[in-house]
Amino acid sequence: MSAATLNTLDVCNMALGFIGTRTIDDLNEGSVEAIQCSLYWNRARRAVLCDYPRGHPWSFALQRKTLVTASTNITTEYRDWKYCYQWPDDALRICAVHGVGRERVDRSVPFLVRNIRTTSNNTTTATQVIFCDLENAQAEYIIDIQEGDACDPLFYQLLIRKLACYLAVPLLKNNQNKVQEIEQLYDVAFQKANEQAIRGPVTWEVARRAVLCEYPKDHPWPFALKRIPLTPVTQPPEKYAGDWKFCYQWPEDALRVCAVHAPGVGREGRVVPYAVRNIEHEVYYGSSEQVILCDVENVQAECIVDVVDEQVHDPLFTQLVTYKLACLSANAVPDNGENAAQAENIYNAALQRANDRVVQENLKGVARRAVLCEYPKDHPWPFSLRYIKLEPELARDRILLAKHGIIYGGGWGYCYKWPKEALQIRSVHATIEREEGSVPFVTRNIFGESHLGSTKQIILCDVPDAWAECIVDVVDEEVHDPLFTQLVTYKMACYSTAQANDNGESATRAEALYNAALQKATDRVIQNDLHEDLRRMDEERRYADATDDWLMSRT
């Protein structure tokens, strides 16, 4: 919305148009309308500047100025206040009192405005002053504006209606209904403006940030996730921290903190309990600062951040932002609420669909990984097999674990890290050639101090430079076996029906379907192996027959 320029004559004529009287050409023309406009012009302008909106002053009329200490003596009544300042000459209303150099986002300190009366030479003088407990204070206040100054278009509209309210009483003495109608028009416009100021401007940015934070519960948008190391707060006030050991600054670009992780590689660090608080710092006098409290040092936070680039947005996210913008816009319209309720219902339905989609995608991932690991016994899916060189555990980790009484056990000679991409270890081999046969091995979960708070899985065996044949997760459905896809579908049905609020019949049926399909898949592998054995036996028989024939021909 572009700024307007204050034009006194235009405002007066539009206000006169509201009440249905003739317009004027000049404020000094001497007509009844011109006299009344001149009389009420300053009062109407200053009233709208000071009245609207409570807690959200007009930005174009805001001024910030260091206060001057008042020379008047503080009366006994106000001795509890430490400092007394002069009222700024150009101030209409004091909005806030801050420390020197503080930004407007900081909380104002308590202050009191009073008229102090002094008597000298039988003359009483009233002096307006400001009391507060802050030295070298600055005041944020509303100033008056004049002809030609830039202003908000909404202010322009309110000023026209306010002036019309003042003019209606002297110019429409015999039409009380019209006077009340004009006053109601101003009240409606004022209420709408006040609600808009409290809520903030209805924009795509506001809607985007709302959807980023609202959807979906426990399944945030992947494109908006960011892992951020937290910065400790120096000398946090202990009275706000409670029993928490560490205090960290809120990340500047974070809209919401989803989790706090202990130190670890990638996302391996375990999630730790945390709390978010607004705490006051004496070094930032009067400010409120958001912090994160937890019991682990050197943590990282998984945060939702604002993502402006629409090219990386999920199409469903864009749809939800559109619906959210419609909700915010509808709530700003002063009607009976039907439009807002309808927009809210559309948004909630789309949000539920989006949430269901994420739940299904996560459920499908769980089911896929379960089928990969469960089927078939001793005959893993070929498309999910990987042969991976194992990485030895660091000697430092072994020393730290032994120091804390944690041993690998069993007299195993070598310890290896669990491959990050592995769901399951099928076998361990001494060489790069897996045909050489597997060696004995075991897996363990150990608590490593070098990754504070994380649970690490390890592989123990007796050969150096070992290799592992692993089952890994394969998301690409194009390489999936059709029978595998069917099994994943049945497995998802098992998980879904297990949550159903019935007597368990649905879950039993789904489990039976899955087990039957699993048995069918296992039988297929067994049959394939049997056919392979028969084929190999047939080849060996034919080779033996050919050898006998060759020997017979030689004799």
MARSE-975040 format. One record per residue: residue in one letter; y, x, z of N, C-alpha, C in turn. Coordinates in steps of 0.1 Angstrom, whole numbers, plus 2048, in hexadecimal, padded with zeros to 3 digits. Each point is the difference from the previous one (the first is absolute). Example, Ala and Ser with C-alpha at 12.3 -4.5 7.8 and 13.67 -1.06 7.14 Angstrom:
REM residues 2
A7C788484E80C7F780080C809800
S80B7FC7F980B80980080B7F8808
This chain:
REM residues 555
M7F480980080C7F780080C809800
S8097FE7F680C8097FF80B7FB80A
A80980980380A7FD80A80B7F87FA
A8077F880880B7F87FC80D806805
T80B7FD7F980D8058048087F4806
L80580280C8077F680780D7FC7F9
N8017F37FC80C7FB7FA8057F4808
T80B8018068047F580A8037F37F9
L8078007F48037F47F97F47F97FB
D7F68077FB7F47FA7FB7F87FA80C
V7FF80680B7F97FB80C8077F3804
C80D8008018087F58057FE7F47F6
N8008027F37FF7F57F77F17FB800
M7F68088017F37FB8017FD7F880D
A80780480B7FF7F980C8077F27FF
L80B8007F98077F37FD7F87F77F7
G7F88077F77F87F87F87F47F9807
F7FC80680B7F57FB8088057F3807
I80D7FF8048057F48078067F67F6
G8018047F48057F67F680F7FF7FF
T80880A80380E7FF7FF8048097F4
R80D7FF7FD8058087F580180F803
T7FF8097F680080E80280E805801
I80280D80380D80680180280C7F6
D80C8037FD80380C7F780480C808
D8057FE80C80480B8098017FC80E
L7FC8098098007FC80E80F7FE806
N80A8047F880E7FF8058077F47F9
E7F87F87F98077F57F78067F5809
G7FC7FF80D8067F68087F97F2801
S7F67FF7F87F87F38017F87FF80D
V7FC7F48037F87FD80C7F4809800
E7F98007F47F38077FF80380F802
A80B8067FA80380E80180380480E
I8077F780780480280E7F3801809
Q7F77F77FE7F47FF8087F780C7FD
C7FF8047F37F880C7FC80680C807
S80D80280080680C8067FE80080F
L8007F48067FE7FE80E7F2804805
Y7F57FC7F87F28028047F980C7F9
W8078067F67F980B7F97FB80B808
N8098068097FB80B8087F67FC80A
R8027F48067F67FB80A7F27FE7FA
A7FF7FA7F47F37FE7F97FA80D7FD
R80780A7FA7FB80C7FC7FA80880C
R80780180A7FC80780C7F47FA807
A8007F28007F57F98067F38037F9
V8008007F37F48037F87FC80E802
L8098098017FD80E8027F980380E
C8057F880A7FA80280D7F47F8804
D7FF7F47F97F67F78047F28047FA
Y8008057F57F38027F87FD80E7FE
P7F28037FF7F67F88087FE80780D
R7FC7FA80A7FE80680D7F680B7FF
G80480C8057F780B7FF7FF8077F3
H8067FA7F67FF8067F280E7FF7FA
P80A80880480E7FF7FB8018037F1
W80B7FB7FA8028037F280280F7FE
S7F88067F780080E7FE80D8057FA
F8077F87F780C8047FA80C80080A
A7FE7FA80B80B7FF80A7FD80980C
L7F68088007FC80880C80880D800
Q80480480C80880D8027FA80780C
R7FF80D7FF7FB80880C80B80A804
K80380080D80B8088047FD80580F
T80480D8027FF80580E80B7F9809
L7FC7FB80B8097F980980980A808
V80C7FB80380A8088078007FB80F
T8008098097FF7FC80E80D7F9804
A7FE7F580780B7F780480880780C
S80D7FE7FF80980680A8017F780C
T7FD7F47FF8017F680B7F680380B
N8047FD80C7F780280B7F57F5800
I7F48048037F57F78018017F880D
T8007F38008017F980C7F3800808
T8007FD80C7F48008097F57F87FA
E8037F57FA7F67F77FA7F78077F6
Y80580B7F97F98067F67FC80F803
R80080380D7FD80E8057F28047FC
D7F77F77FE7F28047FD7FE8067F2
W80A7FE7F78008077F380680E801
K7FA8097F980480E80180C8037F7
Y8017F97F580B8037F68077F47FB
C80D8017FE8087F57FA8088057F4
Y7FE7F97F58068047F380A7F57FB
Q80A8057F88097F77F97F97F87F5
W8057F47FF7FC7F87F58068057F2
P7F78037F68068057F380A7F67FA
D80B8057FB80B7F87FB7FB7F77F5
D7F78047F77FC7F87F57F37F8802
A7FC7FF80C7F37F98038027F1802
L7F77F87F98007F28037F57FD80A
R7F58077FF7F57FE80A7F880D801
I7FC80380C7F780C8037F27FB7FE
C7F88077F77F27FD7FE7F7808808
A80380D8027F780980780880C805
V7FA80780A80680D8057F580A800
H80280B7FA7F680B7FE80580D804
G7F780A80280480D8028058077F4
V80780B8018068077F57F68057F6
G8017FD7F37F78057F67F47F87FF
R7FE7F58077F47F87FF8017F77F4
E7F57FD7FA8007F77F57FF7F2805
R8027F67F78017F28047F27FB804
V7F58067FC7F37FB8047FE80280E
D8078098077FF80280E8047F4808
R7FA7FE80B8047F480880D802807
S8087F680080D8018077FE80080F
V80980880780080080E8077F4806
P7FD7FC80C8077F480680F803801
F8087F67FD80F8018018067F3804
L80C8008048077F480480F8007FB
V8047F57FB80E7FF7FB8087F780A
R80B8058048087F880A80F8027FD
N8087F680480F80280080480480E
I80680C80180580580D80F7FD801
R8047F980A80E7FC80280780A80A
T80B8067FB80880980980E7FA800
T80680280C80E7FC80280980B803
S80B8017F880A80A80280E7FA7FD
N80980380A80E7FA7FF7FF7F17FE
N7F87F98087FF7F28007FB7FB7F2
T7FA8097F87FA7FC7F37F1802800
T7F87F67FD7F28018007FB8027F2
T7F880A7FE7FB8047F37F17FF800
A7FA7FA7F67F17FF7FE7FC80B7F6
T7F78088047FB80B7F77F17FE7FF
Q7FB7FF7F37F27FE7FE7F980E800
V7F58018077F980D8027F17FE7FE
I7F980B7FF7F28007FE7FA80980C
F7F77FA8077F980780B7F28047FB
C7FB80C8037F28047FE7FD80C809
D7F48057FF7FC80C8087FE80C7F8
L8058007F47FD80B7F680D8087FE
E7FF80D80180C8087FE8018037F1
N80D8017FB8038037F27F97F57F7
A8027F48047F97F57F98077FD7F2
Q7F87FA7F78057FB7F47FD7F17FF
A8097F97FA7FF7F17FF7FE7FD7F1
E7F77F67FE7FE7FA7F38067F2800
Y8097FE7F88087F38018037FB7F2
I8047F38018047F87F480F8027FE
I8048047F480F8017FD8047F47F7
D80C7FD7FF8057F67F78018057F2
I7FF7F77F68018047F280C7F87FA
Q8058057F580C7FB7FA7FE7FD7F2
E80A7FA7F98007FD7F27FB80C7F8
G7F77FE7F77FB80B7F77F4808806
D7FD7FE80C7F58088067F27FA7FB
A7F78097FF7F27FC7FB7F97F980C
C7F87F67FD7F97F980A7F37FA7FA
D7F87FB8097F37FA7FC8027F37FA
P7FA7FC7F58017F37FA7FD7F480A
L7F68038097FD7F680A80C7FE80A
F80680B80380C7FF80880B7F77F9
Y8028037F48097F87F77FD7F1801
Q7F47FC7FF7FC7F28008027FA80E
L7FD80880B8027FB80D80F7FF803
L8088097FB80E7FF8038077F47FA
I7FB7FD7F48057F47F97FD7F3808
R7F47FF8057FC7F480880780080D
K80280C80780780180D80E7FB7FE
L8078057F680E7FC7FE8017F17FD
A7F67FB7F88007F27FE7FE7F780C
C7F980680A7FE7F980D80D7FF807
Y80880B80080D80080780A7F77F9
L8008007F280A7F87F97FD7F1800
A7F37FD8027FC7F27FF8077F780B
V80180680C8067F880B80E7FC7FD
P80A8097FD80D7FC7FD8027F87F3
L7F88047F68027FA7F27F97F37FE
L7F57FD8087F87F47FF8007F980E
K80C7FC8058017FA80D7F87F3801
N8007F97F57FA7F28007F28007FB
N7F980C7FE7F38007FA7F7809808
Q7FC7FB80C7F880880A7F28037FA
N7FB7F77F87F28027FA80080C7F7
K80B8027F880180B7F780280D808
V80780080B80280C8087F2804806
Q7F87F68057F38048057F78057F5
E8017FA7F47F88057F580380F7FC
I80C80380080480E7FD7FB80A80B
E8017FB80D7FB80980B7F18027FF
Q7F97F57FC7F18017FE7FD80A7F5
L8088007F57FD8097F580280F805
Y80A80280880280E8067F4803809
D7FC7F78097F58038097F38037F9
V7FD7F97F57F48037F880180E7FA
A80B8037FA80280D7F97FF80B80B
F8067FE80B80080A80B7F2802805
Q7F87F68027F28018057F88077F6
K8017FD7F37F98077F680380F7FF
A80D80380180480E8007FB80780C
N8007FA80C7FC80680C7F1803800
E7F87F77FA7F18027FF7FD80B7F6
Q8088017F57FE80A7F780380E806
A80B80180880380C8067F680580A
I7FA7F68087F68048097F38047F9
R7FD7F97F67F38037F980280C7F7
G80C8027FB80380B7F67FF7FA7F2
P8048087F68007FB7F37F27FE7FB
V7FE7F57F87F37FD7FB7FF8077F3
T7F880B8007FF8097F47F18037FE
W7FD8057F47F38057FC7FB80B80A
E80A8088057FC80B8097FB7FA80D
V8077F68057FC7FA80D7F27FA7FF
A7FE7F87F47F37FA7FE7F580B7FE
R80380A7F97F680B7FE7FB80680D
R80A8038097FD80780D7F87F6809
A8037F37FF7F97F68087F18007FC
V7FD7FF7F37F37FF7FB7F880D803
L80780C7FF7FA80D8037FB7FF80F
C8077FA8097FC80180E7F77F4804
E8017F57F97F87F48047F28007FA
Y7FD8077F57F37FE7F97F980D7FE
P7F38008007F87F68077FD80680E
K7FC7F88097FD80580E7F580A7FF
D80280C8067F680A8017FC8067F2
H8077FB7F67FD8067F280D8027F9
P80880A80480D8017F97FF8047F2
W80B7FE7F88008047F27FE80F7FF
P7F68047F87FD80E7FE80C8087FB
F8087FA7F680B8087FA80B80280A
A8017F980B80A80180A7FD80880C
L7F38058007FC80880C80480E7FF
K80480680B80480E8017FC80580D
R7FB80D8007FC80780C80B809804
I8067FF80C80C8078047FD80780D
P80280E8017FF80780D80C7FB808
L7FE7FD80D80A7FB80980780C807
T80D7FE80180980A8078027FD80E
P7FD80980A8017FD80E80F7FE804
V8027F780980D7FE80680380A80B
T80B8077FF80380A80A8057F980D
Q7FA80380B8047FB80D8017F0800
P7F57FA7FD8017F18018017FB80E
P8077F58028027FB80E7F27FB805
E7FC80680B7F37FD8067FE7F2804
K80B7F98047FF7F38067FC7F67F5
Y8028037F37FC7F77F57F28037FB
A7FC80C8027F38057FB7F47FA807
G8027FD80D7F47FC8087F680B802
D7F37FC7FD7F580A8017FE8077F3
W8077FE7F67FE8077F380480E801
K7F88097FA80380E80180A8067F6
F8007FA7F48088057F68097F57F9
C80C8047FC80A7F77FA8048067F3
Y8007F77F58038057F380B7F77FA
Q8088067F780A7F97F97FA7F67F6
W8067F57FD7FC7F67F68038077F2
P7F68007F78038067F380B7F87F9
E8098087FA80C7FA7FA7FD7F67F5
D7F68027F87FD7F87F47F57F6803
A7FC7FE80D7F57F78038057F2802
L7FA7F67FA8037F28037F77FB80B
R7F48058007F67FC80B7F680B802
V7FC80280C7F580A8037F37F8801
C7F68047F87F47FA8007F680680A
A80080D8017F780780980680E803
V7FB80580B80380E8047F3808801
H80080B7F97F38087FF80280E808
A7F580480680080D8067FF80A7F5
P80380D8037FF80A7F57F28017FA
G8008017F37F38017F88038027F2
V7F68037F88018027F28017F27F9
G80A7FE7F78017F47FA8027F480A
R7F77F77FF8007F48097F480180A
E7FB80C8027F48018098047FF80E
G80D8038038047FF80E7FF7F2805
R7FB7FE80C7FD7F380580D7F9803
V7FF7F280080C7F8803801800810
V80C80280480380180F8097F4804
P7FF7FC80D8097F580580E8057FF
Y8097F77FE80F8038008087F4803
A80D8028038097F580380D8047FA
V8077F57FB80E8027FA80A7FA80A
R80A80880380A7FC80A80E8037FA
N80A7F880580E8047FE80580680D
I80380D80080480680D80E8067FE
E80780180B80E80580080080E804
H8088087F980280E80280F802805
E80180880A80D8038058088087F7
V7F98087F88078087F68067F87F4
Y7FB7F47FF8057F67F68057F4808
Y80B8028078047F68098027F27FA
G7F97F78068027F27FB7F77FD7F4
S7F88097FB7F87FD7F47F27FC803
S7FA7F97F87F27FB8027F78077F5
E7F68078047F88087F67F27FC801
Q7F97FE7F57F27FD8007F880C800
V7F58008097F880C8017F17FB801
I7F780A7FE7F27FD8007FA80880C
L7F87FA8087FB80680C7F08017FF
C7FA80B8037F28018007FC80C809
D7F38028017FA80A8097FB80D7F9
V8038017F37FA80B7F880C8087FA
E7FF80D80080A8097FA7FE8027F1
N80B8027F98008047F27F97F57F8
V8047F38027F97F57F98077FD7F3
Q7FA7F87F88057FB7F38007F1801
A80A7FA7F98007F17FF7FE7FC7F2
E7F87F57FF7FD7FA7F380A7F47FF
C80A8017F780B7F77FF8017F87F3
I8067F58018047F87F480E8057FD
V8038047F480D8047FB8047F77F5
D80D8007FE8067F87F57FD8077F3
V7FB7F97F67FD8057F38087F87F5
V80A8077FB8097F97F77FB8007F2
D7F880A7FC7FB8017F27F67F47FD
E8047F77F87F87F47FD7F48047F7
Q80080B7FA7F48047F77F4802809
V80180480C7F48028097FD7F4808
H8077F57FF7FD7F48087F47F97FA
D7F87FB8097F57F77FD8067F37FA
P7FA7FA7F58067F47FB8007F580A
L7F67FF8098007F680A80B80280A
F80480C80280B80380980D7FB7FA
T8028027F380C7FC7F98017F1801
Q7F57F97FE8007F18018047FC80E
L7FA80680B8047FD80D80E802804
V80680B7FA80E8028038097F57F9
T7FC7FC7F58077F47F97FF7F4809
Y7F57FD8057FE7F480980880280D
K80080C80580880380D80F7FE7FD
L8048057F580F7FE7FD8037F27FF
A7F77F77FA8037F27FF8007FA80E
C7F88048098007FB80E80E804807
L80480C7FE80D80480780C7F97FA
S7FF7FE7F380B7F97F98007F1804
A7F47FA8018007F28038047FD80F
N7FE80A8098047FE80E80F801801
A8078067F680E8028018077F37FB
V7F97F67FA8067F47FB8007F680B
P80C7FA8038017F680B7FB7F27FB
D7F37FE7FE7FB7F37FD7F77FB80B
N7F77F77FD7F77FB80A7F4809803
G7FF80B7FA7F680A8027F37FE7F7
E8007F67F77F47FE7F87FE80B7F7
N80B8057F97FE80C7F77FB80C807
A80680380C7FB80B8077F27FF804
A7FB7F48057F27FE8047F78027F4
Q8047FA7F47F88027F47FE80E7FC
A80C8088007FF80E7FD7F7808809
E8017FC80D7F880780A7F27FD7FE
N7FC7F47FD7F27FD7FD7FA8077F4
I8088027F67FC8077F47FE80F803
Y8098058087FF80E8047F4803809
N7FE7F780A7F48018097F37FF7F8
A7FF7F77F67F47FF7F97FD80D7F8
A80B8057F97FE80D7F97FD80B809
L80680080C7FC80B80A7F27FF804
Q7FB7F48027F27FE8047F68057F5
R8047FC7F37F88057F57FF80F800
A80C80680280180F7FF7F880680C
N8017FA80B7F880580C7F17FE7FD
D7FC7F57FB7F27FE7FD7FB80A7F6
R8088037F67FC80A7F67FE80E806
V8088048097FE80D8077F4800808
V7FE7F48087F47FF8087F38017F7
Q8007F97F57F58017F77FE80E7FA
E80B8067FC7FF80E7FB7FA80980B
N8057FF80C7FA80980B7F27FC802
L7FD7F38007F27FC8037F78057F4
K8058007F47F88057F57FD80F802
G80B8078047FE80E8037F580380A
V8017F880B7F680280B7F27FD7FA
A7FF7F57F97F37FC7FA7FB80A7F6
R8098067F87FC80A7F67FA80C807
R80780580A7FB80C8077F37FD808
A7FF7F48057F37FD8077F48007F6
V8027FA7F47F57FF7F77FD80F7FB
L80A8087FE7FE80E7FC7F7807809
C8027FD80D7F980880B7F27F9803
E7FF7F37FE7F47F98047F58017F5
Y8048007F37F67FE7F57FF80C7F7
P7F58017F97F27FD8067FC80C808
K7F77FE8097FC80B8097F980B7F8
D80580C8027FB80C7F98038007F1
H8077F67FB8047FF7F280E7FC7FF
P80A80880380E7FD7FF8057FC7F2
W80B7F97FF8057FD7F380580D7F9
P7FB8027F480380D7F980F8027FE
F8087F57FE80E8017FD80880480D
S7FA7FF80C80780480C7FC80D806
L7F78087F97FC80C80580980C7FC
R80380880A80880C7FE7FA80C807
Y80080C7FA7FB80C80580C808804
I80280280E80D8068057FD80D808
K80880A7FD7FF80C8088067FE80E
L7F980380A8057FD80E80980B805
E80A7FC80780A8098067FD80380E
P7FF80D8047FC80380D80B7FC80A
E7FC7FD80D8097FD80A80780D804
L80C80080480880C8047FA80580D
A7FF80E8007FC80680C8087FC80C
R80D7FF7FE80A7FC80B7FB7F3806
D7FC7F67F77FC7F38057F3802809
R7F78087FB7F480280880380680E
I80980A80080380680D8077F6809
L8097F87FB8077F68087F67F5805
L7F67FC7F87F77F68047F680680B
A7FC80D7FE7F780680A80880280D
K80D8037FF80880280C8007F3808
H7FF7F47FA8017F48077F27FA803
G7F68097FE7F27FC8037F97F87F6
I8067FF7F47FB7F87F57F880A7F6
I7F37FF7FF7F98097F87F97F87F5
Y7FD8077F57FA7F97F57F27FC803
G7F98078097F37FC8047F48037F7
G7F48018057F58027F87FE80E7FA
G8098098037FF80E7FB8038007F1
W8077F77FA8038017F280980C7FD
G7FD8067F480880C7FD80D7FE7FA
Y8027F57F980C7FE7F88067F2802
C80D7FF8008077F38028097FE7F4
Y8007F47FA8087FD7F48087F4803
K80C7FF7F98087F48017FA7F57F7
W8027F48057FB7F47F88097FF7F3
P7FB7FF7F48087FE7F48087F3801
K80D8017FD8097F58027FC7F47F8
E7FA8027F47FD7F57F77F27FA802
A7F880680A7F27FC8017FF7F4809
L7F87F67FC7FD7F58097F3803807
Q7F78077FA7F38038067FB80D7FA
I7FA8088087F980D7FC7F27FD7FD
R7FB8027F47F37FE7FC7F780B803
S80480C7FD7F880C80380A80D7FF
V7FB80A80680780D8017F780B7F9
H8078087F77F880A7F980680E802
A7F780A7FE80480E8038088067F4
T7FE7FA7F48058067F48077F57F8
I8078047F58077F77F77F67F77F9
E7F48057FF7F57F97F97F97F680A
R8037F37FE7FA7F78097F17FE7FF
E7FB8057F47F17FF7FE7F9809809
E80780A8077F98098087FA7FA80D
G8047F38027FB7F980C80A80180B
S8007F68098097FE80B7FC80880C
V8098038097FD80780D8037F680B
P7FA80280C8037F780C80F801803
F8057F580580E7FF8048027F4809
V80B8008088047F580980F7FE7FF
T8057F480380E7FD8008047FD80E
R80C8048048057FD80E80F7FC7FF
N8057F880A80E7FE80280580980B
I80A8087FE80580980A80F7FD802
F80580380C80E7FE80480780E7FF
G8088027F680680D7FE80E801805
E80380A80880D80280680A8037F5
S7FC8077F58098047F58057F47F9
H7F97F58018047F37FA8017F680C
L80A8028088017F880C7FF7F17FE
G7F67FA8077FF7F27FF7F87FB7F5
S7FA8097F77F97FB7F47F1802803
T7F87F87FA7F18018017FC8067F3
K7F980C8007FC8077F47F18007FF
Q7FB7FD7F47F28007FD7FC80D7FA
I7F58068057FC80D7FB7F18007FB
I7FC80A7F87F38017FC7FA80D805
L7F58008067F980C8057F48037F9
C7FE80D7FC7F38057F97FF80F803
D7F68067FA7FD80E8028028087F4
V8077FC7F68028087F480F8027FE
P80480C7FB80E8027FC8037FA7F2
D80C7FE7FE8057FC7F27F87F47FC
A7FF7F68087F87F47FD8077F67F7
W7F87F87F98057F57F77FA7F3805
A8077F57FE7FB7F38048007F77F5
E7F57F87FF8007F57F78057F3807
C80B7FB7FC8077F58078017F37F8
I8017F58078047F47FA80F7FE802
V8077FE7F680F7FE8008037F27FC
D80C7FC8048057F27FC8058017F1
V7FC7F67F88048007F28077F27FE
V80D8017FE8087F37FE7FF7FB7F2
D7FF8097F68007FC7F27F47F77FD
E8027F37FE7F67F67FD7F98027F3
E8068087F77FA8017F37F4809800
V7FE80880A7F48098017F67FA80A
H8037F48057F67FA80A7F47FA7F8
D7F58018077F47F97FB8027F1802
P7FC7F77F68027F28027F97FB80C
L7F48058047F97FC80C80880480C
F80780B80080880580B80C7F6802
T8067FB7F580B7F78017FB7F3806
Q7F47FB7FC7FB7F48067FD80280F
L7FB80B8047FE80380E80D800808
V80A8067FB80D8008068057F2803
T7FF7F77F68047F28017F87F980B
Y7F38038007F87F980B80480680E
K80380D80080480680D80D7FA805
M80A7FE7F780C7FA8047FE7F2805
A7F77F97FA7FD7F28057FA80180E
C7F880A8037FA80280D80B80280A
Y80A8087FD80B8038098097F4802
S8027F87F58097F58017FA7F4808
T7F37FE7FE7FA7F58077FD80380E
A7FF80D8037FE80480E80C7FC809
Q80C7FE7F980C7FC8088027F1800
A7F77F97F88027F17FF7FC7F980D
N8087F68037FE7F880C7F67F57FE
D7F38047FE7F57F67FF7F5805809
N7F47FA7FD7F58048097F880C7FB
G8068077F77F980C7FB7F77FE7F3
E7FF7F47FC7F87FD7F48058077F4
S80D8007FE8068077F47FE80F800
A80180680C7FE80E8017F18037FD
T7F77F88057F28027FE7FC7FF7F1
R8067F67F97FD7FF7F280680C7F8
A80C80480480680C7F97F880C802
E7FB80280D7F880C8037F38007F8
A7FA7F47FF7F47FF7F88028037F2
L80B7FB7FA8038047F280180F7FE
Y80880680980280E7FF7F3808802
N7F87FC80A7F38078027F77FF7F4
A8007F47FA7F77FE7F48058097F4
A80D8007FE8058097F67FE80E803
L80180480C7FE80E8047F18047FE
Q7F77F68037F28037FE7FD8017F1
K8077F77F87FE8017F180580D7FB
A80B80580580580D7FC7F780B804
T7FB7FF80C7F680B8057F38007F7
D7FB7F47FD7F47FE7F88038067F2
R80C7FE7FB8038067F37FF80F800
V80680680B7FF80E8017F2805801
I7F87F98087F28048027F87FF7F3
Q8037F57F97F97FF7F380480B7F6
N80D80380080580A7F87F980E803
D7FF80280E7FA80D8047F17FF7FC
L7F97F58017F27FE7FD7FE8037F1
H8097FA7F87FF8027F180280F7FD
E80A80680880380E7FD7F3809804
D7FA7FC80B7F38078047F57FF7F6
L7FF7F37FB7F57FE7F68038077F3
R80D8007FC8048087F47FD80E801
R80480680C7FD80E8037F1803800
M7F87F78067F28028007FA7FF7F2
D8067F77F87FB7FF7F280380D7F8
E80C80580280480C7FA7F780C804
E7FD80080D7F780B8057F27FF7FA
R7FC7F37FF7F27FE7FA8008047F1
R80B7FC7F98008037F280180F7FE
Y80880780980180F7FF7F2806803
A7F97FB80A7F28058037F77FE7F4
D8007F47FA7F87FD7F58038097F4
A80D8027FE8048097F57FB80F803
T80180480C7FB80D8047F18017FE
D7F87F68047F28007FE7FC8017F1
D8087F87F87FD8007F280380E7FA
W80B80680580380D7FA7F580A804
L7FC80080D7F58098047F37FE7F9
M7FD7F37FD7F47FD7F98018057F1
S80C7FF7FB8028057F27FE810800
R80480680A7FF80F8017F1805801
T7F87F78067F28038017F87FB7F4
